Amino acid sequence: MSSSTHKVTLDIPDIPHGHGLSFKRGVADGLLDTKKHESLPHDTHSASYQRGIALGITLKNEIAKLVK
């Protein structure tokens, strides 16, 4: 059995100071295909959460391409 390495390159948008947790929750929800954390971010953090969701979905799709 041979092992190979694959790289996934993603562009991560600028995250405003203090919005990291909302962004990371979005990434997790995008990867797991859930909206578990959608109600948690403050209204002003919603955009960071949505950017995280988009990145998580992209990451999930890129990983899926590599899994056989």
C-alpha positions as CSV (number, residue, x, y, z in Angstrom):
1,M,0.0,0.0,0.0
2,S,1.5,3.3,-1.0
3,S,0.7,6.6,0.7
4,S,0.3,9.8,-1.1
5,T,-0.1,13.4,0.0
6,H,-2.6,15.9,-1.4
7,K,-2.8,19.6,-0.8
8,V,-5.9,21.7,-0.7
9,T,-5.4,25.4,-1.2
10,L,-8.1,27.8,0.1
11,D,-8.3,31.5,0.1
12,I,-9.4,32.7,3.6
13,P,-11.0,36.1,3.7
14,D,-10.0,38.8,6.1
15,I,-11.7,38.2,9.4
16,P,-12.5,41.3,11.4
17,H,-10.9,41.5,14.9
18,G,-13.2,39.7,17.3
19,H,-15.0,37.6,14.7
20,G,-12.8,34.6,14.7
21,L,-15.1,32.4,16.8
22,S,-18.1,33.2,14.5
23,F,-15.9,32.4,11.5
24,K,-14.7,29.1,13.0
25,R,-18.2,28.1,13.9
26,G,-19.2,28.7,10.3
27,V,-16.4,26.6,9.0
28,A,-17.3,23.7,11.4
29,D,-21.0,23.9,10.3
30,G,-20.0,24.0,6.7
31,L,-17.8,20.9,7.1
32,L,-20.5,19.0,9.0
33,D,-23.4,20.2,6.8
34,T,-25.3,21.6,9.8
35,K,-26.5,25.0,11.0
36,K,-26.0,24.1,14.7
37,H,-24.2,27.4,15.5
38,E,-26.2,29.7,13.2
39,S,-28.2,31.3,16.0
40,L,-25.1,31.8,18.3
41,P,-23.2,34.6,16.6
42,H,-24.3,38.2,17.4
43,D,-26.0,39.9,14.4
44,T,-22.9,41.9,13.6
45,H,-20.9,38.6,13.3
46,S,-23.4,37.0,10.9
47,A,-21.3,37.9,7.8
48,S,-18.2,36.3,9.3
49,Y,-20.2,33.1,10.2
50,Q,-21.6,33.0,6.6
51,R,-18.1,33.4,5.2
52,G,-17.0,30.5,7.4
53,I,-19.9,28.4,6.2
54,A,-18.8,29.0,2.6
55,L,-15.2,28.0,3.4
56,G,-16.3,24.9,5.2
57,I,-18.4,23.8,2.3
58,T,-15.6,24.4,-0.1
59,L,-13.2,22.5,2.1
60,K,-15.6,19.6,2.5
61,N,-16.0,19.4,-1.3
62,E,-12.2,19.5,-1.9
63,I,-11.7,16.7,0.6
64,A,-14.5,14.7,-1.0
65,K,-12.7,14.9,-4.4
66,L,-9.6,13.2,-2.8
67,V,-11.5,10.4,-1.0
68,K,-11.9,7.2,-3.0
